[in-house]
């Protein structure tokens, strides 16, 4: 039985890893939805600019995919800044 999750790394300028779920022609690229979910979680946790959250989410996904394809000792920890939310932002979310 083949693996359920497959990671592909494309070569070339601006190459990024992609995550696929499923086998063969039925495989679905889930990279975008995973990035979207992380960006949304970052927005809920810290607010801020959507583009900044998306860029950080892409970095997290790249990091997770690197962990999947490499030994854990080869991957350095990924810092994602999480500034404290302002009191006004906390009140508006209630």
N, C-alpha and C positions, 0 to 999 in steps of 0.2 A: 504494500500500500504506500502510495506517495505521501509526502508531507502535505498537511492541510495549508500551512502558511509557507509561502515562498518569497524570498527577497531577491530582487534583481538589481544589479548595479550597472547602469549604463555608462559607457566610457565617453570621454570627450568633454568639451568646454561646458561648464555648468551642469555636469552630470549629477544626477541624484539617484538615490536608491528608491525603489518602489516596492510596496508590499502587495502580494496577491494572495487571495484565499480561494482554494479550490484547485482543481486539476485541469490540465490541458486547456481546451478551448472554452471550458466553462469557468475558468479562473476569473475572478473579479479583482480589479485594482482597488484596494481599500486605502491607499495612501492619502487621498484627498479627504475622505470622511474622518480618518483618524486625526489628520492635521486640524480639521474643522472642530472636532470635539475638544482637542487640547486648547486651541485658540479660544474657544468659548469658555472653557474652564479657567483659563488665565484671565479673561475679561471679567468673569464673575468674581474671581479672587482679588484682582488688583485694579480693575477698571482700565482706563488708558485708551490709547489709540488702537484701533482695529488692526492697522497695518503692522504696528509694532508687535502686537500679540500674535499675529499670523506669522511674522518672521521668527519669533521665539518658538512658536509651535512647530514650524518647519525644522528648526534646529533640534528640538526634542525628538521629533520623528526620525530625523537622520541619526541621532544618537541611539535611539532604540533599535533601529535597523542595523546599525554598526555593532551593537551588542549581539544581535541575532546572528551576524555573519562572522564575528571575530571572537577570539577568546576574551573574556572579561578583563584580563590583565592588559590587553592592548588598547582599551578604550578609556580615555581620561574622563573624570566626572564633568558633567555639563552644568555650568552655573546659569541659572535663570533668575534674574532679579525679581524679587517680590516685595516692592515697597509697601509700607503700611498704608491702608486706606484711610482717607480723611474721615473725621467724625460725620461730616455732612453726607458723604457717600454712604456710610453705614446706615444713617437714619433713612435715607431715600430708598434703601433696599428693603425696609421692613414693611 
